């Protein structure tokens, strides 16, 4: 999931440099959403993964 977020971030940076504002904005939005989803899943797995071993 994190790799997808980084990929879309790189696409957004390249599109921004080349002047494609719409594509850059869309890719940035997707990267932000994927990063938040990754972060939530990481925190959830961190807390719920330790609960079973207790």
JOFEN-V681911 format. One line per field, one symbol per residue. ss: DSSP state (H for helix, E for strand, - for the rest). A space follows every 10 residues. Layout:
# JOFEN-V681911
ss = ???
This chain:
# JOFEN-V681911
ss = -HHHHHHHHH HHHHHHHH-- HHHHHHHHHH HHHHHHHHHH HHHHHHHHHH H---
